[in-house]
Amino acid sequence: MNKPITFILLSIFLGSVTAQANAESTLERIKNSGKIVVGYRDAAEPISYTVNGSPKGYAIDVCNNVISDIKKTLNKPNLGVEYRTVYPMTRVPDILTGRIDLECGTTTNTTQRQEVVDFSTSYFMTEVRVAVKNSAHINTIDGLAGKAVATTKGTTSDRYMVALKRNNTLDIKNIFGSDNNETFALLASGRATGLAMDDNTLAGLIAKSEHESDYKMIGPVLSKEPYGVMIAKNNPQLKAIVDHAITQMWTSGNMSKLYKKWFQSPIPPNNMNLNMLPSSSFKELEKKPNDDGVDLS
C-alpha cells in the first residue's frame, strides 16, 4: 500500500521540479548562467570515466565537439563547462530537474526513456554481453542457469536480465551493484558467476583488472543499444545543434578516428589498449546515423 503512494508523491515532486526547470529552455539557462553543466559516468572506460579528477573518454570527446557548437551558436566563446558525475539511477532525474544540461555517458536511447527526455543522433552502438571467469567453464548464457548474475542497478542490462528471469527464459539469481566497479567486484570475488553489461564497458573493466586473462565474454549478444546525448524535452534548438555536431563527426570520419583513439590505442591512465574491433552494429550506425531508440519493454 505504501509503495504506490510513495511513487505518486515522487511523480508529483519530479513533475513540479521539471516544470520549473523547463520554464526556460536549456539554451537560455546555459546563456544566463554562463556555463554548461555536463553529466558523465566516472567508471565506464573507455566511453566516460575519470582520470586524476578530470573526465575522459570517447563520449567526453564527442561532447566537447557539441560544446564548441553551442558556444558558437550562443556567441559565447568563453562559456564555462562544469562536469558532474551521474549514476544509472539518477541520470534521468538530473536532466529532468535541470541539475545537468547534457548527459554524455553510456545511456541507451530507449523508447521508454524518450517519453520523458530527448536523445541526440547516436554516437555509439553497444552490444550487451555477459562476462564470466574462464574457470567457470561456461560458454553460453544457458550455462548460467541456477547461478548468480550481476548487473548495475538502473541499467538496461539490469532490466534485460530481470526480464529473462521473469519470462522463465533463464533461471538465474539477479544481484546488483550500485556502479560498474562494484558490479565487477561481484564477479571478481566469486559472488556472481556472470556479469551482464555493455560490451565496451565490460572490455574496459576486464582490461584494468588484476588478472585480465581470467575473464572472457560469452554469447549470444543480448541486445544492440545506441548511446546518445541526453537532454530535456522541448528543446528543439539545442537538439538541432547536438544532432548536427554528431552527424558531422560521422560523415567527416572523425567518429571513426575517435573509435581508434579509445578502443584501438593506449589510453590513460595506464596505457591499456582494448584492441577492440568495431562491431557490426557500430558499422551499421556509421553508415546511417540516426536517433532511433530501442524498445526494451
ChimeraX commands (.cxc) that place a marker at each C-alpha (Angstrom):
marker #1 position 0.00,0.00,0.00 radius 0.5
marker #1 position 2.83,2.43,0.85 radius 0.5
marker #1 position 4.71,1.77,-2.38 radius 0.5
marker #1 position 2.08,3.24,-4.76 radius 0.5
marker #1 position 1.69,6.28,-2.50 radius 0.5
marker #1 position 5.45,6.84,-2.47 radius 0.5
marker #1 position 5.57,6.52,-6.27 radius 0.5
marker #1 position 2.72,9.01,-6.68 radius 0.5
marker #1 position 4.39,11.54,-4.38 radius 0.5
marker #1 position 7.71,11.14,-6.21 radius 0.5
marker #1 position 5.98,11.63,-9.57 radius 0.5
marker #1 position 4.29,14.81,-8.32 radius 0.5
marker #1 position 7.59,16.13,-6.96 radius 0.5
marker #1 position 9.50,15.40,-10.18 radius 0.5
marker #1 position 6.69,16.86,-12.27 radius 0.5
marker #1 position 6.77,20.09,-10.26 radius 0.5
marker #1 position 10.56,20.44,-10.40 radius 0.5
marker #1 position 10.64,19.53,-14.09 radius 0.5
marker #1 position 8.09,22.21,-14.89 radius 0.5
marker #1 position 10.28,24.77,-13.11 radius 0.5
marker #1 position 13.42,23.56,-14.92 radius 0.5
marker #1 position 11.67,23.79,-18.28 radius 0.5
marker #1 position 10.24,27.27,-17.63 radius 0.5
marker #1 position 13.25,28.45,-19.61 radius 0.5
marker #1 position 14.91,26.44,-22.34 radius 0.5
marker #1 position 18.17,24.67,-21.62 radius 0.5
marker #1 position 19.98,27.05,-24.01 radius 0.5
marker #1 position 18.53,30.03,-22.13 radius 0.5
marker #1 position 19.63,28.54,-18.83 radius 0.5
marker #1 position 23.13,27.97,-20.21 radius 0.5
marker #1 position 23.31,31.52,-21.55 radius 0.5
marker #1 position 22.03,33.08,-18.33 radius 0.5
marker #1 position 24.25,31.00,-16.05 radius 0.5
marker #1 position 27.36,31.44,-18.18 radius 0.5
marker #1 position 28.16,27.73,-18.13 radius 0.5
marker #1 position 27.21,24.32,-19.49 radius 0.5
marker #1 position 26.75,21.57,-16.90 radius 0.5
marker #1 position 27.64,18.15,-18.32 radius 0.5
marker #1 position 26.75,14.88,-16.61 radius 0.5
marker #1 position 29.09,11.95,-17.16 radius 0.5
marker #1 position 29.84,8.47,-15.84 radius 0.5
marker #1 position 33.08,8.19,-13.88 radius 0.5
marker #1 position 33.75,4.46,-14.27 radius 0.5
marker #1 position 32.72,3.41,-17.78 radius 0.5
marker #1 position 36.04,3.13,-19.58 radius 0.5
marker #1 position 36.65,3.96,-22.36 radius 0.5
marker #1 position 33.40,5.80,-23.06 radius 0.5
marker #1 position 33.24,8.02,-19.98 radius 0.5
marker #1 position 35.49,7.92,-16.91 radius 0.5
marker #1 position 37.71,9.93,-14.59 radius 0.5
marker #1 position 41.49,10.27,-14.73 radius 0.5
marker #1 position 43.15,12.30,-11.96 radius 0.5
marker #1 position 39.88,14.11,-11.30 radius 0.5
marker #1 position 39.20,15.01,-14.94 radius 0.5
marker #1 position 36.58,13.44,-17.25 radius 0.5
marker #1 position 37.99,11.44,-20.16 radius 0.5
marker #1 position 36.69,9.14,-22.84 radius 0.5
marker #1 position 35.01,8.69,-26.19 radius 0.5
marker #1 position 31.74,10.35,-25.08 radius 0.5
marker #1 position 33.62,13.25,-23.48 radius 0.5
marker #1 position 35.38,13.96,-26.79 radius 0.5
marker #1 position 32.03,13.80,-28.58 radius 0.5
marker #1 position 30.52,16.27,-26.14 radius 0.5
marker #1 position 33.49,18.60,-26.43 radius 0.5
marker #1 position 32.58,18.95,-30.10 radius 0.5
marker #1 position 28.96,19.59,-29.16 radius 0.5
marker #1 position 30.01,22.21,-26.61 radius 0.5
marker #1 position 32.10,24.02,-29.25 radius 0.5
marker #1 position 29.00,24.29,-31.46 radius 0.5
marker #1 position 26.87,25.54,-28.56 radius 0.5
marker #1 position 29.45,28.25,-27.84 radius 0.5
marker #1 position 29.37,29.33,-31.48 radius 0.5
marker #1 position 25.57,29.39,-31.61 radius 0.5
marker #1 position 25.32,31.48,-28.43 radius 0.5
marker #1 position 28.33,33.61,-29.47 radius 0.5
marker #1 position 29.88,32.89,-26.08 radius 0.5
marker #1 position 33.41,31.54,-26.69 radius 0.5
marker #1 position 34.29,31.83,-23.01 radius 0.5
marker #1 position 31.30,29.84,-21.77 radius 0.5
marker #1 position 32.30,27.78,-18.75 radius 0.5
marker #1 position 31.96,23.99,-18.59 radius 0.5
marker #1 position 31.21,22.10,-15.38 radius 0.5
marker #1 position 31.24,18.30,-15.19 radius 0.5
marker #1 position 29.12,16.41,-12.68 radius 0.5
marker #1 position 29.17,12.67,-12.06 radius 0.5
marker #1 position 25.85,10.90,-12.66 radius 0.5
marker #1 position 24.72,7.37,-11.85 radius 0.5
marker #1 position 22.29,4.97,-13.53 radius 0.5
marker #1 position 19.51,5.69,-11.03 radius 0.5
marker #1 position 19.98,9.48,-11.04 radius 0.5
marker #1 position 20.89,10.48,-14.61 radius 0.5
marker #1 position 17.33,10.89,-15.92 radius 0.5
marker #1 position 16.14,12.84,-12.83 radius 0.5
marker #1 position 19.28,15.01,-13.15 radius 0.5
marker #1 position 18.15,16.03,-16.64 radius 0.5
marker #1 position 14.51,16.46,-15.59 radius 0.5
marker #1 position 15.35,18.72,-12.67 radius 0.5
marker #1 position 17.92,20.79,-14.56 radius 0.5
marker #1 position 20.84,19.65,-12.41 radius 0.5
marker #1 position 22.70,18.95,-15.66 radius 0.5
marker #1 position 22.20,20.36,-19.17 radius 0.5
marker #1 position 23.65,17.46,-21.18 radius 0.5
marker #1 position 24.39,13.85,-20.24 radius 0.5
marker #1 position 27.40,12.35,-22.01 radius 0.5
marker #1 position 27.94,8.83,-20.77 radius 0.5
marker #1 position 26.69,5.37,-21.55 radius 0.5
marker #1 position 22.95,5.98,-21.57 radius 0.5
marker #1 position 20.96,3.87,-24.01 radius 0.5
marker #1 position 18.37,5.67,-26.11 radius 0.5
marker #1 position 15.19,3.69,-25.42 radius 0.5
marker #1 position 11.62,4.38,-26.46 radius 0.5
marker #1 position 10.68,4.23,-22.77 radius 0.5
marker #1 position 13.15,6.98,-21.84 radius 0.5
marker #1 position 12.03,9.04,-24.85 radius 0.5
marker #1 position 8.73,9.55,-23.06 radius 0.5
marker #1 position 10.45,11.88,-20.57 radius 0.5
marker #1 position 13.74,13.02,-22.21 radius 0.5
marker #1 position 15.19,13.52,-25.68 radius 0.5
marker #1 position 18.27,11.95,-27.26 radius 0.5
marker #1 position 20.63,13.19,-29.92 radius 0.5
marker #1 position 21.74,11.35,-33.00 radius 0.5
marker #1 position 23.52,8.30,-31.59 radius 0.5
marker #1 position 27.29,8.49,-31.22 radius 0.5
marker #1 position 27.89,4.83,-30.34 radius 0.5
marker #1 position 26.25,1.44,-30.65 radius 0.5
marker #1 position 26.97,-1.10,-27.95 radius 0.5
marker #1 position 26.16,-4.79,-27.68 radius 0.5
marker #1 position 25.09,-6.19,-24.31 radius 0.5
marker #1 position 27.13,-9.28,-23.45 radius 0.5
marker #1 position 27.86,-11.46,-20.43 radius 0.5
marker #1 position 31.33,-11.96,-18.94 radius 0.5
marker #1 position 32.40,-14.97,-16.90 radius 0.5
marker #1 position 35.62,-16.35,-15.49 radius 0.5
marker #1 position 37.39,-18.92,-17.65 radius 0.5
marker #1 position 37.49,-21.20,-14.63 radius 0.5
marker #1 position 33.68,-21.44,-14.69 radius 0.5
marker #1 position 33.85,-23.37,-17.99 radius 0.5
marker #1 position 30.72,-21.62,-19.27 radius 0.5
marker #1 position 30.49,-20.73,-22.98 radius 0.5
marker #1 position 26.87,-19.54,-23.40 radius 0.5
marker #1 position 24.36,-17.83,-21.13 radius 0.5
marker #1 position 22.42,-21.11,-20.85 radius 0.5
marker #1 position 25.27,-22.30,-18.62 radius 0.5
marker #1 position 24.31,-19.63,-16.09 radius 0.5
marker #1 position 21.07,-21.42,-15.14 radius 0.5
marker #1 position 20.73,-21.56,-11.36 radius 0.5
marker #1 position 23.66,-19.19,-10.84 radius 0.5
marker #1 position 24.05,-15.56,-9.76 radius 0.5
marker #1 position 24.40,-12.93,-12.49 radius 0.5
marker #1 position 25.40,-9.38,-11.58 radius 0.5
marker #1 position 24.27,-6.16,-13.24 radius 0.5
marker #1 position 24.46,-2.49,-12.32 radius 0.5
marker #1 position 21.18,-1.28,-10.85 radius 0.5
marker #1 position 19.23,1.05,-13.11 radius 0.5
marker #1 position 20.87,-0.01,-16.39 radius 0.5
marker #1 position 19.27,-1.60,-19.44 radius 0.5
marker #1 position 21.33,-4.74,-18.74 radius 0.5
marker #1 position 19.65,-4.91,-15.33 radius 0.5
marker #1 position 16.20,-4.75,-16.92 radius 0.5
marker #1 position 17.12,-7.31,-19.57 radius 0.5
marker #1 position 18.36,-9.93,-17.11 radius 0.5
marker #1 position 15.37,-9.41,-14.80 radius 0.5
marker #1 position 13.09,-9.88,-17.83 radius 0.5
marker #1 position 14.84,-13.13,-18.76 radius 0.5
marker #1 position 14.14,-14.46,-15.29 radius 0.5
marker #1 position 10.59,-13.12,-15.15 radius 0.5
marker #1 position 9.74,-14.71,-18.50 radius 0.5
marker #1 position 11.22,-18.04,-17.38 radius 0.5
marker #1 position 13.76,-17.83,-20.20 radius 0.5
marker #1 position 16.69,-18.27,-17.84 radius 0.5
marker #1 position 16.53,-19.35,-14.21 radius 0.5
marker #1 position 19.15,-17.10,-12.59 radius 0.5
marker #1 position 19.66,-15.19,-9.38 radius 0.5
marker #1 position 19.88,-11.44,-10.05 radius 0.5
marker #1 position 22.30,-9.50,-7.85 radius 0.5
marker #1 position 23.18,-5.85,-8.25 radius 0.5
marker #1 position 26.00,-3.35,-7.83 radius 0.5
marker #1 position 25.44,0.36,-7.43 radius 0.5
marker #1 position 28.07,1.23,-10.04 radius 0.5
marker #1 position 30.20,-0.60,-12.60 radius 0.5
marker #1 position 33.22,-1.10,-10.35 radius 0.5
marker #1 position 31.11,-2.54,-7.54 radius 0.5
marker #1 position 29.32,-4.81,-10.00 radius 0.5
marker #1 position 32.58,-6.12,-11.48 radius 0.5
marker #1 position 33.79,-6.84,-7.94 radius 0.5
marker #1 position 30.85,-9.23,-7.56 radius 0.5
marker #1 position 32.21,-11.29,-10.45 radius 0.5
marker #1 position 35.85,-10.97,-9.41 radius 0.5
marker #1 position 35.12,-12.13,-5.87 radius 0.5
marker #1 position 33.04,-15.11,-6.98 radius 0.5
marker #1 position 29.79,-13.80,-5.53 radius 0.5
marker #1 position 28.48,-13.76,-9.11 radius 0.5
marker #1 position 29.18,-16.28,-11.85 radius 0.5
marker #1 position 28.24,-13.94,-14.69 radius 0.5
marker #1 position 28.22,-10.19,-15.32 radius 0.5
marker #1 position 25.83,-8.64,-17.87 radius 0.5
marker #1 position 26.87,-5.27,-19.22 radius 0.5
marker #1 position 27.59,-3.26,-22.37 radius 0.5
marker #1 position 30.48,-4.90,-24.20 radius 0.5
marker #1 position 32.62,-1.74,-24.31 radius 0.5
marker #1 position 32.30,-1.26,-20.55 radius 0.5
marker #1 position 32.98,-4.93,-19.93 radius 0.5
marker #1 position 36.13,-4.73,-22.06 radius 0.5
marker #1 position 37.36,-1.75,-20.03 radius 0.5
marker #1 position 36.67,-3.39,-16.67 radius 0.5
marker #1 position 38.38,-6.61,-17.71 radius 0.5
marker #1 position 41.40,-4.78,-19.16 radius 0.5
marker #1 position 42.05,-2.86,-15.95 radius 0.5
marker #1 position 41.51,-5.86,-13.65 radius 0.5
marker #1 position 44.42,-7.53,-11.87 radius 0.5
marker #1 position 44.04,-10.74,-13.89 radius 0.5
marker #1 position 42.73,-9.79,-17.32 radius 0.5
marker #1 position 43.29,-13.26,-18.77 radius 0.5
marker #1 position 40.92,-14.78,-16.18 radius 0.5
marker #1 position 37.83,-13.43,-17.95 radius 0.5
marker #1 position 36.00,-13.82,-21.24 radius 0.5
marker #1 position 32.78,-12.65,-22.86 radius 0.5
marker #1 position 30.27,-15.29,-23.93 radius 0.5
marker #1 position 27.41,-15.30,-26.42 radius 0.5
marker #1 position 24.94,-14.58,-27.60 radius 0.5
marker #1 position 24.62,-10.79,-27.93 radius 0.5
marker #1 position 21.66,-9.96,-25.69 radius 0.5
marker #1 position 20.82,-6.56,-27.11 radius 0.5
marker #1 position 22.09,-3.88,-29.52 radius 0.5
marker #1 position 21.74,-0.45,-27.94 radius 0.5
marker #1 position 22.51,3.10,-29.13 radius 0.5
marker #1 position 24.12,5.76,-26.93 radius 0.5
marker #1 position 23.04,9.37,-27.40 radius 0.5
marker #1 position 23.49,12.70,-25.63 radius 0.5
marker #1 position 20.51,13.04,-23.30 radius 0.5
marker #1 position 18.77,16.42,-22.99 radius 0.5
marker #1 position 15.49,17.74,-21.63 radius 0.5
marker #1 position 12.44,17.52,-23.86 radius 0.5
marker #1 position 11.03,20.54,-25.69 radius 0.5
marker #1 position 14.44,21.95,-26.60 radius 0.5
marker #1 position 14.38,21.74,-30.41 radius 0.5
marker #1 position 17.16,24.29,-30.97 radius 0.5
marker #1 position 19.54,22.53,-28.61 radius 0.5
marker #1 position 18.71,19.13,-30.11 radius 0.5
marker #1 position 19.37,20.51,-33.61 radius 0.5
marker #1 position 22.81,21.76,-32.52 radius 0.5
marker #1 position 23.74,18.46,-30.88 radius 0.5
marker #1 position 22.41,16.38,-33.78 radius 0.5
marker #1 position 24.33,18.46,-36.32 radius 0.5
marker #1 position 27.61,18.23,-34.40 radius 0.5
marker #1 position 27.38,14.44,-34.04 radius 0.5
marker #1 position 26.21,13.81,-37.61 radius 0.5
marker #1 position 29.16,15.87,-38.86 radius 0.5
marker #1 position 31.51,13.71,-36.82 radius 0.5
marker #1 position 30.12,10.60,-38.52 radius 0.5
marker #1 position 30.19,11.95,-42.07 radius 0.5
marker #1 position 33.64,13.53,-41.72 radius 0.5
marker #1 position 35.23,10.35,-40.42 radius 0.5
marker #1 position 36.06,11.93,-37.05 radius 0.5
marker #1 position 33.93,9.39,-35.19 radius 0.5
marker #1 position 35.96,6.57,-36.74 radius 0.5
marker #1 position 39.14,8.33,-35.58 radius 0.5
marker #1 position 37.69,8.59,-32.07 radius 0.5
marker #1 position 36.98,4.88,-32.09 radius 0.5
marker #1 position 40.59,4.12,-32.97 radius 0.5
marker #1 position 41.78,6.54,-30.27 radius 0.5
marker #1 position 39.75,4.97,-27.46 radius 0.5
marker #1 position 39.34,1.32,-28.49 radius 0.5
marker #1 position 42.45,0.51,-30.51 radius 0.5
marker #1 position 45.18,2.65,-28.94 radius 0.5
marker #1 position 46.76,3.00,-25.46 radius 0.5
marker #1 position 44.53,5.11,-23.21 radius 0.5
marker #1 position 45.10,6.82,-19.85 radius 0.5
marker #1 position 45.87,6.36,-17.08 radius 0.5
marker #1 position 47.82,3.11,-17.57 radius 0.5
marker #1 position 48.10,2.95,-21.36 radius 0.5
marker #1 position 45.88,-0.11,-21.63 radius 0.5
marker #1 position 44.78,-0.97,-25.18 radius 0.5
marker #1 position 41.43,-2.73,-25.56 radius 0.5
marker #1 position 42.26,-3.82,-29.14 radius 0.5
marker #1 position 38.52,-3.98,-29.75 radius 0.5
marker #1 position 37.26,-4.14,-33.33 radius 0.5
marker #1 position 34.13,-2.13,-34.16 radius 0.5
marker #1 position 31.03,-4.32,-34.00 radius 0.5
marker #1 position 28.69,-4.85,-36.93 radius 0.5
marker #1 position 26.15,-2.72,-35.02 radius 0.5
marker #1 position 28.64,0.17,-34.82 radius 0.5
marker #1 position 29.35,-0.10,-38.56 radius 0.5
marker #1 position 25.62,0.00,-39.33 radius 0.5
marker #1 position 25.24,3.20,-37.33 radius 0.5
marker #1 position 28.27,4.68,-39.09 radius 0.5
marker #1 position 26.58,4.12,-42.46 radius 0.5
marker #1 position 23.27,5.62,-41.36 radius 0.5
marker #1 position 23.44,7.91,-38.30 radius 0.5
marker #1 position 20.06,8.29,-36.58 radius 0.5
marker #1 position 18.38,8.97,-33.25 radius 0.5
marker #1 position 16.22,5.83,-33.20 radius 0.5
marker #1 position 15.58,4.37,-29.76 radius 0.5
marker #1 position 15.28,0.70,-28.89 radius 0.5
marker #1 position 12.18,-0.78,-27.31 radius 0.5
marker #1 position 13.09,-2.69,-24.15 radius 0.5
marker #1 position 9.56,-3.32,-22.92 radius 0.5
marker link #1:1,2 radius 0.2
marker link #1:2,3 radius 0.2
marker link #1:3,4 radius 0.2
marker link #1:4,5 radius 0.2
marker link #1:5,6 radius 0.2
marker link #1:6,7 radius 0.2
marker link #1:7,8 radius 0.2
marker link #1:8,9 radius 0.2
marker link #1:9,10 radius 0.2
marker link #1:10,11 radius 0.2
marker link #1:11,12 radius 0.2
marker link #1:12,13 radius 0.2
marker link #1:13,14 radius 0.2
marker link #1:14,15 radius 0.2
marker link #1:15,16 radius 0.2
marker link #1:16,17 radius 0.2
marker link #1:17,18 radius 0.2
marker link #1:18,19 radius 0.2
marker link #1:19,20 radius 0.2
marker link #1:20,21 radius 0.2
marker link #1:21,22 radius 0.2
marker link #1:22,23 radius 0.2
marker link #1:23,24 radius 0.2
marker link #1:24,25 radius 0.2
marker link #1:25,26 radius 0.2
marker link #1:26,27 radius 0.2
marker link #1:27,28 radius 0.2
marker link #1:28,29 radius 0.2
marker link #1:29,30 radius 0.2
marker link #1:30,31 radius 0.2
marker link #1:31,32 radius 0.2
marker link #1:32,33 radius 0.2
marker link #1:33,34 radius 0.2
marker link #1:34,35 radius 0.2
marker link #1:35,36 radius 0.2
marker link #1:36,37 radius 0.2
marker link #1:37,38 radius 0.2
marker link #1:38,39 radius 0.2
marker link #1:39,40 radius 0.2
marker link #1:40,41 radius 0.2
marker link #1:41,42 radius 0.2
marker link #1:42,43 radius 0.2
marker link #1:43,44 radius 0.2
marker link #1:44,45 radius 0.2
marker link #1:45,46 radius 0.2
marker link #1:46,47 radius 0.2
marker link #1:47,48 radius 0.2
marker link #1:48,49 radius 0.2
marker link #1:49,50 radius 0.2
marker link #1:50,51 radius 0.2
marker link #1:51,52 radius 0.2
marker link #1:52,53 radius 0.2
marker link #1:53,54 radius 0.2
marker link #1:54,55 radius 0.2
marker link #1:55,56 radius 0.2
marker link #1:56,57 radius 0.2
marker link #1:57,58 radius 0.2
marker link #1:58,59 radius 0.2
marker link #1:59,60 radius 0.2
marker link #1:60,61 radius 0.2
marker link #1:61,62 radius 0.2
marker link #1:62,63 radius 0.2
marker link #1:63,64 radius 0.2
marker link #1:64,65 radius 0.2
marker link #1:65,66 radius 0.2
marker link #1:66,67 radius 0.2
marker link #1:67,68 radius 0.2
marker link #1:68,69 radius 0.2
marker link #1:69,70 radius 0.2
marker link #1:70,71 radius 0.2
marker link #1:71,72 radius 0.2
marker link #1:72,73 radius 0.2
marker link #1:73,74 radius 0.2
marker link #1:74,75 radius 0.2
marker link #1:75,76 radius 0.2
marker link #1:76,77 radius 0.2
marker link #1:77,78 radius 0.2
marker link #1:78,79 radius 0.2
marker link #1:79,80 radius 0.2
marker link #1:80,81 radius 0.2
marker link #1:81,82 radius 0.2
marker link #1:82,83 radius 0.2
marker link #1:83,84 radius 0.2
marker link #1:84,85 radius 0.2
marker link #1:85,86 radius 0.2
marker link #1:86,87 radius 0.2
marker link #1:87,88 radius 0.2
marker link #1:88,89 radius 0.2
marker link #1:89,90 radius 0.2
marker link #1:90,91 radius 0.2
marker link #1:91,92 radius 0.2
marker link #1:92,93 radius 0.2
marker link #1:93,94 radius 0.2
marker link #1:94,95 radius 0.2
marker link #1:95,96 radius 0.2
marker link #1:96,97 radius 0.2
marker link #1:97,98 radius 0.2
marker link #1:98,99 radius 0.2
marker link #1:99,100 radius 0.2
marker link #1:100,101 radius 0.2
marker link #1:101,102 radius 0.2
marker link #1:102,103 radius 0.2
marker link #1:103,104 radius 0.2
marker link #1:104,105 radius 0.2
marker link #1:105,106 radius 0.2
marker link #1:106,107 radius 0.2
marker link #1:107,108 radius 0.2
marker link #1:108,109 radius 0.2
marker link #1:109,110 radius 0.2
marker link #1:110,111 radius 0.2
marker link #1:111,112 radius 0.2
marker link #1:112,113 radius 0.2
marker link #1:113,114 radius 0.2
marker link #1:114,115 radius 0.2
marker link #1:115,116 radius 0.2
marker link #1:116,117 radius 0.2
marker link #1:117,118 radius 0.2
marker link #1:118,119 radius 0.2
marker link #1:119,120 radius 0.2
marker link #1:120,121 radius 0.2
marker link #1:121,122 radius 0.2
marker link #1:122,123 radius 0.2
marker link #1:123,124 radius 0.2
marker link #1:124,125 radius 0.2
marker link #1:125,126 radius 0.2
marker link #1:126,127 radius 0.2
marker link #1:127,128 radius 0.2
marker link #1:128,129 radius 0.2
marker link #1:129,130 radius 0.2
marker link #1:130,131 radius 0.2
marker link #1:131,132 radius 0.2
marker link #1:132,133 radius 0.2
marker link #1:133,134 radius 0.2
marker link #1:134,135 radius 0.2
marker link #1:135,136 radius 0.2
marker link #1:136,137 radius 0.2
marker link #1:137,138 radius 0.2
marker link #1:138,139 radius 0.2
marker link #1:139,140 radius 0.2
marker link #1:140,141 radius 0.2
marker link #1:141,142 radius 0.2
marker link #1:142,143 radius 0.2
marker link #1:143,144 radius 0.2
marker link #1:144,145 radius 0.2
marker link #1:145,146 radius 0.2
marker link #1:146,147 radius 0.2
marker link #1:147,148 radius 0.2
marker link #1:148,149 radius 0.2
marker link #1:149,150 radius 0.2
marker link #1:150,151 radius 0.2
marker link #1:151,152 radius 0.2
marker link #1:152,153 radius 0.2
marker link #1:153,154 radius 0.2
marker link #1:154,155 radius 0.2
marker link #1:155,156 radius 0.2
marker link #1:156,157 radius 0.2
marker link #1:157,158 radius 0.2
marker link #1:158,159 radius 0.2
marker link #1:159,160 radius 0.2
marker link #1:160,161 radius 0.2
marker link #1:161,162 radius 0.2
marker link #1:162,163 radius 0.2
marker link #1:163,164 radius 0.2
marker link #1:164,165 radius 0.2
marker link #1:165,166 radius 0.2
marker link #1:166,167 radius 0.2
marker link #1:167,168 radius 0.2
marker link #1:168,169 radius 0.2
marker link #1:169,170 radius 0.2
marker link #1:170,171 radius 0.2
marker link #1:171,172 radius 0.2
marker link #1:172,173 radius 0.2
marker link #1:173,174 radius 0.2
marker link #1:174,175 radius 0.2
marker link #1:175,176 radius 0.2
marker link #1:176,177 radius 0.2
marker link #1:177,178 radius 0.2
marker link #1:178,179 radius 0.2
marker link #1:179,180 radius 0.2
marker link #1:180,181 radius 0.2
marker link #1:181,182 radius 0.2
marker link #1:182,183 radius 0.2
marker link #1:183,184 radius 0.2
marker link #1:184,185 radius 0.2
marker link #1:185,186 radius 0.2
marker link #1:186,187 radius 0.2
marker link #1:187,188 radius 0.2
marker link #1:188,189 radius 0.2
marker link #1:189,190 radius 0.2
marker link #1:190,191 radius 0.2
marker link #1:191,192 radius 0.2
marker link #1:192,193 radius 0.2
marker link #1:193,194 radius 0.2
marker link #1:194,195 radius 0.2
marker link #1:195,196 radius 0.2
marker link #1:196,197 radius 0.2
marker link #1:197,198 radius 0.2
marker link #1:198,199 radius 0.2
marker link #1:199,200 radius 0.2
marker link #1:200,201 radius 0.2
marker link #1:201,202 radius 0.2
marker link #1:202,203 radius 0.2
marker link #1:203,204 radius 0.2
marker link #1:204,205 radius 0.2
marker link #1:205,206 radius 0.2
marker link #1:206,207 radius 0.2
marker link #1:207,208 radius 0.2
marker link #1:208,209 radius 0.2
marker link #1:209,210 radius 0.2
marker link #1:210,211 radius 0.2
marker link #1:211,212 radius 0.2
marker link #1:212,213 radius 0.2
marker link #1:213,214 radius 0.2
marker link #1:214,215 radius 0.2
marker link #1:215,216 radius 0.2
marker link #1:216,217 radius 0.2
marker link #1:217,218 radius 0.2
marker link #1:218,219 radius 0.2
marker link #1:219,220 radius 0.2
marker link #1:220,221 radius 0.2
marker link #1:221,222 radius 0.2
marker link #1:222,223 radius 0.2
marker link #1:223,224 radius 0.2
marker link #1:224,225 radius 0.2
marker link #1:225,226 radius 0.2
marker link #1:226,227 radius 0.2
marker link #1:227,228 radius 0.2
marker link #1:228,229 radius 0.2
marker link #1:229,230 radius 0.2
marker link #1:230,231 radius 0.2
marker link #1:231,232 radius 0.2
marker link #1:232,233 radius 0.2
marker link #1:233,234 radius 0.2
marker link #1:234,235 radius 0.2
marker link #1:235,236 radius 0.2
marker link #1:236,237 radius 0.2
marker link #1:237,238 radius 0.2
marker link #1:238,239 radius 0.2
marker link #1:239,240 radius 0.2
marker link #1:240,241 radius 0.2
marker link #1:241,242 radius 0.2
marker link #1:242,243 radius 0.2
marker link #1:243,244 radius 0.2
marker link #1:244,245 radius 0.2
marker link #1:245,246 radius 0.2
marker link #1:246,247 radius 0.2
marker link #1:247,248 radius 0.2
marker link #1:248,249 radius 0.2
marker link #1:249,250 radius 0.2
marker link #1:250,251 radius 0.2
marker link #1:251,252 radius 0.2
marker link #1:252,253 radius 0.2
marker link #1:253,254 radius 0.2
marker link #1:254,255 radius 0.2
marker link #1:255,256 radius 0.2
marker link #1:256,257 radius 0.2
marker link #1:257,258 radius 0.2
marker link #1:258,259 radius 0.2
marker link #1:259,260 radius 0.2
marker link #1:260,261 radius 0.2
marker link #1:261,262 radius 0.2
marker link #1:262,263 radius 0.2
marker link #1:263,264 radius 0.2
marker link #1:264,265 radius 0.2
marker link #1:265,266 radius 0.2
marker link #1:266,267 radius 0.2
marker link #1:267,268 radius 0.2
marker link #1:268,269 radius 0.2
marker link #1:269,270 radius 0.2
marker link #1:270,271 radius 0.2
marker link #1:271,272 radius 0.2
marker link #1:272,273 radius 0.2
marker link #1:273,274 radius 0.2
marker link #1:274,275 radius 0.2
marker link #1:275,276 radius 0.2
marker link #1:276,277 radius 0.2
marker link #1:277,278 radius 0.2
marker link #1:278,279 radius 0.2
marker link #1:279,280 radius 0.2
marker link #1:280,281 radius 0.2
marker link #1:281,282 radius 0.2
marker link #1:282,283 radius 0.2
marker link #1:283,284 radius 0.2
marker link #1:284,285 radius 0.2
marker link #1:285,286 radius 0.2
marker link #1:286,287 radius 0.2
marker link #1:287,288 radius 0.2
marker link #1:288,289 radius 0.2
marker link #1:289,290 radius 0.2
marker link #1:290,291 radius 0.2
marker link #1:291,292 radius 0.2
marker link #1:292,293 radius 0.2
marker link #1:293,294 radius 0.2
marker link #1:294,295 radius 0.2
marker link #1:295,296 radius 0.2
marker link #1:296,297 radius 0.2
view
